């Protein structure tokens, strides 16, 4: 985990503070993640959080759709995934706003690797 100074946040391509833009990358899950991946050109911090948001919430969305086809157990597992998604959503926004380059388990490493290729 890497802390960025919160007293004087860096500005981004879009002219916002990095921590605010990082938080916004999580607001609508994978949708805002993709938007900030496309729009932000300079800030690694924002691009990382956008990539992590995209991978996390697109993956959870796909899993919930698949589980929707499984009676009873699928609904129970879907509910657990929804709770997990809510926790990750709040955690991601808080960590980004506090200027932390916080990596979710598994997904954080994927986001770093994929960000290097994009």
N, C-alpha and C positions, 0 to 999 in steps of 0.2 A: 504494500500500500504506500502510495506516495501522496504527501500532503502538499497542496498548493497554497500560497498565501491568500488568506481570505480578506485581509485588510485592503489589498489593492489588486483585485482580480484582473487578469489580462482581458483585453478586448478580443473579439473574434471577427471573422469575416463579415458577419452580419451586424457587427457593432455592439453586441451585447456583452455582458460579463460572461466569462467562461462558466462560472458556477450556475448562472441562471440558464444559460443555453444547455448545459449538461442536464439540469433538472427537467427542462422542457422536452429533452429527448425521450423521457420516460412517460410524459403526461398521457399520451394516447397509445402507449405501448409500441408495437412494431411500426405503426403508421408514422408517428413522429420520429422514431428511430431512423426510418428510411429517408424521411424529409431532411433531417439534419445530416445524414450521411451524404446526401446529394448537395445540399447547400453550403455546408461548412467545408472550407478548403484548407484553413491554416491550423486550427487548434486540434492537436492530438487528443487532448483531454475530452473535448466535446465529441470528436469522432469515435473515440473509444466507448464512451457512454452510449452514443447512438448505435454503434455496432452491437454492444452488449444488450441493449434494449430490443433491437431487432431480432437477434438470435433467440433471446429468452422468450419474448412474448409471441413471436411467430411460431416457435416450437410448441409453446403451451397451447396456442390456438389450434394448431394442427392436431395435437394429442387430444384435446377436448372434443374436436369434431369426430375423430376416430372413435373415441370412447362413447360418443353419443349413439353409435350403432349397436352397442352392447347393452342389453337390458339389465337393469338393476345394478349389477356390479359396475358397469360403465358409468352410471349416474353417480354412484358413490365415489368412484375414483375421480370423476370429473369435478365433484364438489371439493375433494381434497386438492386437486390441481388448481382450482379457483382460489382456494385459501393460500396455497403456495404462491400463486401469481400475485395476490394482493400484498403478501409480505414482501416479495421481491420488488414490487412496484414502489411501495413506500420506502423500502431500504435504498433502492437505487436513487430515488429522488433526494432523499436526505443526504446520502453520501456525496452525490454530485453537487448539491447545493453547499455542502460544507467543504468543497474543494478537494475531496478525496478521490483518488483513482482506484476505487474499490472494485475488486473482481469477485463476481459470483463464482461459487464452485463450478468447475468444469467449463461453464459458458464464458467466464472471464478470460481463460487461456485461449479458447477458440476465438473470441473477439480480438485478442491481441494478434493471433496468427493471421486471421482473415483480413485484419486492418492493414497489415504489411503488404498483402497481395492486392488490395484495392487501391 
